[in-house]
Amino acid sequence: MYNSSGELELGQGPCLRTPDQDASAITGTCTGVTAVLPRSRKGCNSLFSLRSLIFPFLIRSGKPMPLYTFASAFMFCGYNGYLQSRYLSQYAMYADDWVTDPRFLVGFCLWLMGMLVNIHSDHILRNLRRPGETGYKIPRGGLFEYVTAANYFGEVVEWSGYGLASWSVQGGAFALFTACFLFTRAQQHHQWYLEKFEDYPKFRKIIIPFLF
């Protein structure tokens, strides 16, 4: 996750972060996204998150962080990804026409929309500062025109869609935990912006456009 100065922060989803604690390279939500064919137990491909393998190399600068924190975040997210993928590839049973089921289709669309919002929001944050600049700036553009935590919003939508498409307790639990964690972080982040910038847009909501 990126902060208002375009520096990578400690994680997303269940990985802890604070507005003033950054990292030069760390995984965010590194949950494996698994594609499962109906009734397939072996045809499963785990795709690492772009945030785990690509985003760290796109960062212009960042503040150092303890190795223990990095390792803990990586282990937690990696283990969660393993559990999700393990369930889908070895234990989940789906009808042959599951990919045409409304739950899967709606869930997939939500997941795709959330991922695009997440990537676009991170792109905005990552490019807030020009080379050599320091300090914090107000994000503008995209959903940041409506909410403070546009990247968090994308994350919640993304994993809510995943939970719906997988139609599993495991997927739903992860989506719920992610939402609870990020809603709290978004509130703290919003308050930080209001205290940091006197000209911060008062009409911006915290994480849900027009509502909250």
QUIKAZI-V492937 format. One record per residue. N is the residue number from 1. PSI is psi as a letter, one per 20 degrees, with the letter a starting at -180 (NA if undefined). Layout:
BEGIN
n=N psi=PSI
n=N psi=PSI
END
This chain:
BEGIN
n=1 psi=q
n=2 psi=q
n=3 psi=a
n=4 psi=i
n=5 psi=j
n=6 psi=j
n=7 psi=q
n=8 psi=p
n=9 psi=r
n=10 psi=n
n=11 psi=r
n=12 psi=r
n=13 psi=c
n=14 psi=j
n=15 psi=p
n=16 psi=q
n=17 psi=q
n=18 psi=q
n=19 psi=h
n=20 psi=j
n=21 psi=o
n=22 psi=r
n=23 psi=q
n=24 psi=h
n=25 psi=p
n=26 psi=q
n=27 psi=q
n=28 psi=d
n=29 psi=o
n=30 psi=k
n=31 psi=p
n=32 psi=p
n=33 psi=o
n=34 psi=p
n=35 psi=p
n=36 psi=p
n=37 psi=q
n=38 psi=p
n=39 psi=j
n=40 psi=p
n=41 psi=i
n=42 psi=h
n=43 psi=m
n=44 psi=p
n=45 psi=p
n=46 psi=p
n=47 psi=p
n=48 psi=q
n=49 psi=q
n=50 psi=h
n=51 psi=h
n=52 psi=h
n=53 psi=h
n=54 psi=g
n=55 psi=h
n=56 psi=h
n=57 psi=i
n=58 psi=i
n=59 psi=p
n=60 psi=h
n=61 psi=r
n=62 psi=r
n=63 psi=q
n=64 psi=q
n=65 psi=q
n=66 psi=p
n=67 psi=h
n=68 psi=g
n=69 psi=g
n=70 psi=g
n=71 psi=h
n=72 psi=g
n=73 psi=g
n=74 psi=g
n=75 psi=g
n=76 psi=g
n=77 psi=h
n=78 psi=g
n=79 psi=h
n=80 psi=g
n=81 psi=h
n=82 psi=g
n=83 psi=g
n=84 psi=g
n=85 psi=h
n=86 psi=g
n=87 psi=g
n=88 psi=h
n=89 psi=h
n=90 psi=h
n=91 psi=h
n=92 psi=q
n=93 psi=p
n=94 psi=q
n=95 psi=q
n=96 psi=h
n=97 psi=k
n=98 psi=h
n=99 psi=i
n=100 psi=j
n=101 psi=p
n=102 psi=h
n=103 psi=g
n=104 psi=g
n=105 psi=g
n=106 psi=g
n=107 psi=g
n=108 psi=g
n=109 psi=g
n=110 psi=g
n=111 psi=g
n=112 psi=g
n=113 psi=g
n=114 psi=g
n=115 psi=g
n=116 psi=g
n=117 psi=g
n=118 psi=g
n=119 psi=g
n=120 psi=g
n=121 psi=g
n=122 psi=h
n=123 psi=g
n=124 psi=g
n=125 psi=h
n=126 psi=h
n=127 psi=j
n=128 psi=g
n=129 psi=q
n=130 psi=r
n=131 psi=p
n=132 psi=i
n=133 psi=q
n=134 psi=r
n=135 psi=r
n=136 psi=q
n=137 psi=r
n=138 psi=p
n=139 psi=q
n=140 psi=q
n=141 psi=q
n=142 psi=b
n=143 psi=i
n=144 psi=i
n=145 psi=i
n=146 psi=h
n=147 psi=q
n=148 psi=g
n=149 psi=m
n=150 psi=h
n=151 psi=h
n=152 psi=h
n=153 psi=g
n=154 psi=h
n=155 psi=g
n=156 psi=g
n=157 psi=g
n=158 psi=g
n=159 psi=i
n=160 psi=g
n=161 psi=g
n=162 psi=g
n=163 psi=g
n=164 psi=g
n=165 psi=h
n=166 psi=h
n=167 psi=l
n=168 psi=q
n=169 psi=h
n=170 psi=g
n=171 psi=g
n=172 psi=h
n=173 psi=g
n=174 psi=g
n=175 psi=g
n=176 psi=g
n=177 psi=g
n=178 psi=g
n=179 psi=g
n=180 psi=g
n=181 psi=g
n=182 psi=h
n=183 psi=g
n=184 psi=g
n=185 psi=h
n=186 psi=h
n=187 psi=g
n=188 psi=h
n=189 psi=g
n=190 psi=g
n=191 psi=h
n=192 psi=g
n=193 psi=g
n=194 psi=h
n=195 psi=h
n=196 psi=h
n=197 psi=o
n=198 psi=h
n=199 psi=j
n=200 psi=p
n=201 psi=o
n=202 psi=h
n=203 psi=i
n=204 psi=p
n=205 psi=r
n=206 psi=g
n=207 psi=h
n=208 psi=o
n=209 psi=p
n=210 psi=i
n=211 psi=g
n=212 psi=NA
END
